[in-house]
Amino acid sequence: MNKFSKKDIEFIIISGLFIVFSVLGVWFLWRNVPLLTVFLFALAFIELNTIKSKKLTVMFFLCCIGGGVVESIAIYFGNWRYTEPTFFNIPLWLLPGWGNAGIFIIAFYKLLGKVKFLNQEKN
């Protein structure tokens, strides 16, 4: 049987809701870079204050910076481009977008670590 604590379930639900809000924000606001950037940072602020984890806060900012740097490098080498670049050839909203995605990935990594059949060793 899988063992999920109440705290685990709350963390997964909160992260899931915030990734849905992030995707909807990008979907509807992508042409308004300043508004979308503020919206995604506000979502991250609310999420991180709800979860109250210093490690996730650090991870959020590492994902913001890391995702932005990798995107900028890829664009520099011609892999793709954005129609509304505002910051090193990327839209500024991508920074909090990557941060929010990092928190979401961590949430589901933690969930998968508690799923019994995924953690069984083969004989």
N, CA, C and O of each residue as an XYZ file, in Angstrom:
492
protein
N       0.840     -1.186      0.000
C       0.000      0.000      0.000
C       0.886      1.251      0.000
O       1.906      1.293      0.689
N       0.504      2.243     -0.756
C       1.235      3.506     -0.791
C       0.895      4.320      0.450
O      -0.256      4.366      0.883
N       1.918      4.963      1.017
C       1.701      5.746      2.220
C       1.964      7.212      1.940
O       3.105      7.638      1.762
N       0.874      7.975      1.905
C       0.969      9.400      1.694
C       0.443     10.094      2.943
O      -0.667      9.825      3.401
N       1.246     10.976      3.475
C       0.788     11.738      4.638
C      -0.129     12.863      4.168
O      -0.181     13.192      2.983
N      -0.842     13.435      5.114
C      -1.708     14.574      4.797
C      -0.878     15.716      4.217
O      -1.323     16.403      3.297
N       0.329     15.919      4.753
C       1.221     16.981      4.269
C       1.652     16.713      2.824
O       1.731     17.642      2.020
N       1.935     15.437      2.489
C       2.296     15.075      1.111
C       1.164     15.412      0.151
O       1.380     15.998     -0.910
N      -0.037     15.032      0.540
C      -1.187     15.258     -0.328
C      -1.437     16.750     -0.515
O      -1.726     17.193     -1.627
N      -1.333     17.522      0.546
C      -1.502     18.978      0.438
C      -0.452     19.586     -0.482
O      -0.764     20.454     -1.298
N       0.799     19.129     -0.352
C       1.891     19.632     -1.181
C       1.628     19.342     -2.655
O       1.834     20.207     -3.506
N       1.181     18.142     -2.955
C       0.898     17.757     -4.338
C      -0.262     18.585     -4.892
O      -0.196     19.074     -6.019
N      -1.316     18.740     -4.102
C      -2.476     19.511     -4.565
C      -2.099     20.976     -4.798
O      -2.457     21.555     -5.824
N      -1.382     21.569     -3.854
C      -0.963     22.969     -4.001
C      -0.098     23.140     -5.239
O      -0.324     24.055     -6.032
N       0.894     22.268     -5.415
C       1.781     22.374     -6.578
C       1.014     22.164     -7.877
O       1.251     22.862     -8.863
N       0.098     21.203     -7.878
C      -0.708     20.950     -9.071
C      -1.573     22.138     -9.447
O      -1.660     22.508    -10.618
N      -2.215     22.736     -8.448
C      -3.050     23.910     -8.709
C      -2.224     25.068     -9.254
O      -2.646     25.760    -10.180
N      -1.050     25.273     -8.675
C      -0.243     26.402     -9.127
C       0.331     26.175    -10.520
O       0.518     27.137    -11.266
N       0.612     24.935    -10.888
C       1.090     24.714    -12.257
C      -0.058     24.924    -13.245
O       0.159     25.432    -14.345
N      -1.280     24.538    -12.862
C      -2.440     24.790    -13.720
C      -2.643     26.297    -13.898
O      -2.854     26.765    -15.017
N      -2.579     27.060    -12.796
C      -2.717     28.517    -12.896
C      -1.589     29.126    -13.731
O      -1.813     30.080    -14.476
N      -0.386     28.579    -13.609
C       0.745     29.073    -14.409
C       0.496     28.849    -15.890
O       0.710     29.750    -16.700
N       0.046     27.658    -16.248
C      -0.218     27.345    -17.656
C      -1.341     28.217    -18.194
O      -1.250     28.734    -19.308
N      -2.403     28.383    -17.407
C      -3.502     29.248    -17.848
C      -3.032     30.690    -18.011
O      -3.434     31.371    -18.955
N      -2.183     31.157    -17.097
C      -1.645     32.505    -17.218
C      -0.860     32.686    -18.504
O      -1.020     33.684    -19.206
N      -0.008     31.710    -18.809
C       0.773     31.778    -20.059
C      -0.160     31.736    -21.260
O       0.031     32.473    -22.227
N      -1.151     30.888    -21.199
C      -2.086     30.734    -22.300
C      -2.802     32.048    -22.620
O      -2.934     32.427    -23.784
N      -3.259     32.731    -21.580
C      -4.057     33.931    -21.797
C      -3.263     35.236    -21.826
O      -3.721     36.217    -22.413
N      -2.094     35.268    -21.210
C      -1.377     36.542    -21.049
C      -0.040     36.613    -21.783
O       0.688     37.588    -21.595
N       0.314     35.643    -22.595
C       1.659     35.579    -23.159
C       2.048     36.816    -23.971
O       3.234     37.126    -24.078
N       1.094     37.512    -24.533
C       1.422     38.717    -25.314
C       1.716     39.930    -24.429
O       2.336     40.892    -24.883
N       1.278     39.891    -23.180
C       1.524     40.987    -22.246
C       2.626     40.538    -21.274
O       2.350     40.080    -20.165
N       3.861     40.680    -21.715
C       5.015     40.162    -20.973
C       5.105     40.715    -19.548
O       5.296     39.930    -18.620
N       4.978     42.032    -19.331
C       5.076     42.532    -17.949
C       3.987     41.963    -17.027
O       4.266     41.570    -15.894
N       2.759     41.927    -17.522
C       1.658     41.414    -16.699
C       1.856     39.929    -16.378
O       1.674     39.507    -15.236
N       2.226     39.150    -17.379
C       2.442     37.717    -17.158
C       3.610     37.473    -16.213
O       3.547     36.572    -15.377
N       4.664     38.254    -16.331
C       5.818     38.114    -15.439
C       5.405     38.373    -13.995
O       5.748     37.599    -13.101
N       4.679     39.446    -13.767
C       4.201     39.765    -12.415
C       3.258     38.670    -11.924
O       3.349     38.253    -10.769
N       2.367     38.204    -12.773
C       1.411     37.152    -12.415
C       2.144     35.883    -11.969
O       1.800     35.305    -10.938
N       3.151     35.443    -12.735
C       3.865     34.210    -12.396
C       4.712     34.366    -11.138
O       4.794     33.440    -10.331
N       5.342     35.523    -10.962
C       6.084     35.746     -9.715
C       5.129     35.796     -8.519
O       5.456     35.287     -7.447
N       3.954     36.404     -8.694
C       2.965     36.448     -7.609
C       2.489     35.042     -7.261
O       2.363     34.703     -6.085
N       2.225     34.225     -8.275
C       1.843     32.833     -8.017
C       2.931     32.105     -7.229
O       2.643     31.395     -6.266
N       4.171     32.287     -7.647
C       5.289     31.627     -6.959
C       5.389     32.113     -5.516
O       5.614     31.316     -4.606
N       5.225     33.401     -5.309
C       5.292     33.960     -3.960
C       4.207     33.345     -3.073
O       4.476     32.943     -1.941
N       2.990     33.277     -3.592
C       1.886     32.688     -2.826
C       2.155     31.213     -2.553
O       1.975     30.742     -1.431
N       2.587     30.486     -3.581
C       2.857     29.055     -3.418
C       3.958     28.805     -2.397
O       3.805     27.963     -1.512
N       5.060     29.525     -2.513
C       6.184     29.314     -1.599
C       5.828     29.722     -0.169
O       6.305     29.108      0.786
N       5.001     30.744     -0.018
C       4.549     31.114      1.327
C       3.564     30.098      1.895
O       3.492     29.917      3.110
N       2.812     29.438      1.031
C       1.886     28.403      1.478
C       2.645     27.145      1.894
O       2.332     26.532      2.915
N       3.638     26.766      1.102
C       4.410     25.553      1.373
C       5.405     25.774      2.506
O       5.650     24.862      3.296
N       5.978     26.962      2.598
C       6.939     27.338      3.645
C       8.166     26.412      3.684
O       8.450     25.767      4.693
N       8.867     26.371      2.572
C      10.084     25.565      2.480
C      11.219     26.422      1.934
O      11.147     26.922      0.811
N      12.273     26.587      2.743
C      13.434     27.353      2.284
C      14.125     26.644      1.120
O      14.625     27.294      0.202
N      14.152     25.310      1.162
C      14.785     24.550      0.076
C      14.059     24.774     -1.245
O      14.694     24.954     -2.285
N      12.727     24.762     -1.205
C      11.973     25.000     -2.440
C      12.129     26.429     -2.928
O      12.114     26.675     -4.134
N      12.277     27.364     -2.019
C      12.504     28.751     -2.421
C      13.834     28.871     -3.162
O      13.916     29.522     -4.204
N      14.865     28.244     -2.621
C      16.169     28.237     -3.292
C      16.050     27.542     -4.642
O      16.582     28.028     -5.640
N      15.352     26.403     -4.678
C      15.193     25.662     -5.925
C      14.422     26.487     -6.955
O      14.733     26.442     -8.145
N      13.422     27.237     -6.502
C      12.670     28.103     -7.412
C      13.618     29.065     -8.125
O      13.580     29.191     -9.349
N      14.465     29.740     -7.356
C      15.365     30.723     -7.965
C      16.446     30.059     -8.819
O      16.853     30.619     -9.836
N      16.912     28.886     -8.425
C      17.877     28.153     -9.258
C      17.251     27.760    -10.591
O      17.894     27.854    -11.636
N      15.997     27.319    -10.553
C      15.305     26.962    -11.796
C      15.036     28.194    -12.652
O      15.134     28.131    -13.878
N      14.696     29.315    -12.016
C      14.511     30.573    -12.763
C      15.777     30.903    -13.550
O      15.735     31.134    -14.758
N      16.888     30.919    -12.847
C      18.160     31.306    -13.466
C      18.632     30.246    -14.454
O      19.003     30.564    -15.584
N      18.616     28.991    -14.026
C      19.092     27.905    -14.888
C      18.280     27.775    -16.159
O      18.834     27.650    -17.251
N      16.955     27.804    -16.015
C      16.091     27.710    -17.195
C      16.314     28.872    -18.141
O      16.376     28.685    -19.356
N      16.434     30.074    -17.591
C      16.668     31.252    -18.422
C      17.991     31.198    -19.157
O      18.070     31.556    -20.332
N      19.029     30.753    -18.470
C      20.357     30.661    -19.098
C      20.340     29.628    -20.228
O      20.844     29.895    -21.319
N      19.769     28.466    -19.973
C      19.721     27.419    -21.005
C      18.897     27.885    -22.203
O      19.294     27.669    -23.348
N      17.751     28.522    -21.947
C      16.930     29.050    -23.050
C      17.722     30.077    -23.865
O      17.700     30.042    -25.096
N      18.415     30.985    -23.186
C      19.188     32.020    -23.890
C      20.292     31.415    -24.740
O      20.532     31.859    -25.863
N      20.960     30.407    -24.209
C      22.026     29.738    -24.969
C      21.446     29.043    -26.194
O      21.999     29.143    -27.290
N      20.331     28.339    -26.008
C      19.710     27.642    -27.136
C      19.285     28.629    -28.221
O      19.447     28.356    -29.410
N      18.751     29.756    -27.818
C      18.330     30.763    -28.796
C      19.542     31.376    -29.491
O      19.502     31.632    -30.694
N      20.601     31.608    -28.752
C      21.828     32.148    -29.326
C      22.331     31.242    -30.458
O      22.809     31.726    -31.484
N      22.217     29.916    -30.256
C      22.684     28.973    -31.275
C      21.629     28.668    -32.329
O      21.835     27.805    -33.182
N      20.496     29.372    -32.275
C      19.502     29.262    -33.344
C      18.533     28.105    -33.207
O      17.868     27.761    -34.184
N      18.422     27.487    -32.038
C      17.519     26.343    -31.881
C      16.050     26.735    -32.018
O      15.261     25.976    -32.581
N      15.676     27.898    -31.516
C      14.333     28.429    -31.640
C      14.357     29.902    -31.282
O      15.407     30.452    -30.951
N      13.189     30.546    -31.350
C      13.106     31.947    -30.961
C      11.698     32.229    -30.449
O      10.768     31.464    -30.703
N      11.558     33.322    -29.734
C      10.271     33.734    -29.195
C       9.789     34.974    -29.919
O      10.590     35.792    -30.371
N       8.467     35.112    -30.030
C       7.913     36.265    -30.747
C       7.949     37.531    -29.906
O       7.917     38.632    -30.456
N       8.014     37.403    -28.585
C       8.025     38.560    -27.693
C       9.233     38.535    -26.745
O       9.046     38.563    -25.528
N      10.472     38.482    -27.270
C      11.629     38.443    -26.366
C      11.840     39.791    -25.686
O      11.709     40.838    -26.319
N      12.167     39.763    -24.398
C      12.382     41.005    -23.665
C      13.650     40.992    -22.834
O      14.073     42.038    -22.343
N      14.267     39.828    -22.664
C      15.386     39.701    -21.745
C      16.309     38.610    -22.276
O      15.950     37.434    -22.235
N      17.484     38.971    -22.771
C      18.436     38.013    -23.346
C      17.755     37.075    -24.349
O      17.963     35.862    -24.317
N      16.949     37.648    -25.228
C      16.253     36.934    -26.305
C      15.143     35.997    -25.836
O      14.660     35.183    -26.623
N      14.729     36.093    -24.580
C      13.597     35.307    -24.095
C      12.580     36.262    -23.460
O      12.941     37.359    -23.035
N      11.322     35.850    -23.397
C      10.368     36.674    -22.654
C      10.675     36.571    -21.162
O      10.972     35.483    -20.668
N      10.608     37.658    -20.461
C      10.963     37.693    -19.039
C      10.116     36.728    -18.207
O      10.579     36.228    -17.182
N       8.891     36.465    -18.635
C       8.018     35.574    -17.874
C       8.526     34.132    -17.840
O       8.073     33.335    -17.019
N       9.449     33.801    -18.713
C       9.988     32.435    -18.693
C      10.757     32.146    -17.404
O      10.806     30.999    -16.961
N      11.351     33.163    -16.805
C      12.108     32.935    -15.568
C      11.204     32.390    -14.456
O      11.491     31.315    -13.931
N      10.125     33.087    -14.076
C       9.265     32.481    -13.062
C       8.547     31.240    -13.577
O       8.178     30.368    -12.790
N       8.347     31.151    -14.882
C       7.749     29.933    -15.450
C       8.617     28.713    -15.185
O       8.111     27.658    -14.804
N       9.920     28.853    -15.385
C      10.844     27.759    -15.093
C      10.881     27.471    -13.592
O      10.947     26.312    -13.184
N      10.841     28.504    -12.786
C      10.829     28.297    -11.332
C       9.607     27.525    -10.879
O       9.717     26.597    -10.077
N       8.431     27.905    -11.391
C       7.196     27.196    -11.056
C       7.238     25.751    -11.537
O       6.773     24.846    -10.844
N       7.791     25.540    -12.717
C       7.918     24.174    -13.238
C       8.841     23.343    -12.344
O       8.576     22.164    -12.111
N       9.909     23.942    -11.849
C      10.828     23.223    -10.961
C      10.147     22.764     -9.689
O      10.359     21.635     -9.247
N       9.330     23.622     -9.093
C       8.597     23.236     -7.880
C       7.632     22.100     -8.195
O       7.510     21.156     -7.414
N       6.950     22.182     -9.324
C       6.013     21.141     -9.736
C       6.726     19.801     -9.923
O       6.226     18.767     -9.481
N       7.876     19.814    -10.565
C       8.644     18.584    -10.788
C       9.076     17.971     -9.463
O       9.003     16.754     -9.293
N       9.521     18.792     -8.530
C       9.929     18.293     -7.219
C       8.743     17.663     -6.496
O       8.885     16.617     -5.864
N       7.583     18.291     -6.585
C       6.384     17.754     -5.928
C       6.072     16.352     -6.441
O       5.790     15.449     -5.654
N       6.121     16.174     -7.734
C       5.785     14.869     -8.273
C       6.921     13.860     -8.130
O       6.671     12.655     -8.109
N       8.134     14.320     -8.032
C       9.248     13.431     -7.706
C       9.047     12.853     -6.306
O       9.234     11.657     -6.084
N       8.666     13.716     -5.368
C       8.394     13.260     -4.002
C       7.242     12.263     -3.991
O       7.292     11.262     -3.275
N       6.209     12.529     -4.778
C       5.069     11.616     -4.861
C       5.503     10.258     -5.397
O       5.154      9.223     -4.830
N       6.255     10.261     -6.478
C       6.685      9.003     -7.083
C       7.594      8.201     -6.159
O       7.627      6.972     -6.231
N       8.324      8.888     -5.299
C       9.178      8.197     -4.335
C       8.387      7.399     -3.315
O       8.941      6.529     -2.643
N       7.112      7.683     -3.192
C       6.271      6.978     -2.221
C       5.330      5.972     -2.864
O       4.535      5.340     -2.167
N       5.405      5.812     -4.181
C       4.567      4.838     -4.867
C       5.292      3.499     -4.827
O       6.383      3.350     -5.378
N       4.669      2.534     -4.169
C       5.317      1.269     -3.850
C       5.849      0.526     -5.085
O       7.015      0.133     -5.106
N       5.021      0.330     -6.100
C       5.455     -0.488     -7.236
C       6.588      0.146     -8.032
O       7.306     -0.555     -8.744
N       6.759      1.462     -7.922
C       7.862      2.123     -8.616
C       9.191      1.963     -7.896
O      10.251      2.205     -8.474
N       9.135      1.561     -6.646
C      10.341      1.475     -5.830
C      10.737      0.047     -5.476
O      11.597     -0.166     -4.622
N      10.120     -0.919     -6.121
C      10.452     -2.316     -5.872
C      11.638     -2.722     -6.733
O      11.716     -2.392     -7.917
N      12.553     -3.440     -6.112
C      13.720     -3.948     -6.829
C      13.342     -5.206     -7.604
O      12.570     -6.033     -7.119
N      13.888     -5.346     -8.806
C      13.684     -6.586     -9.568
C      14.694     -7.620     -9.098
O      15.846     -7.297     -8.808
N      14.249     -8.857     -9.028
C      15.144     -9.952     -8.616
C      15.964    -10.460     -9.755
O      16.765    -11.378     -9.578
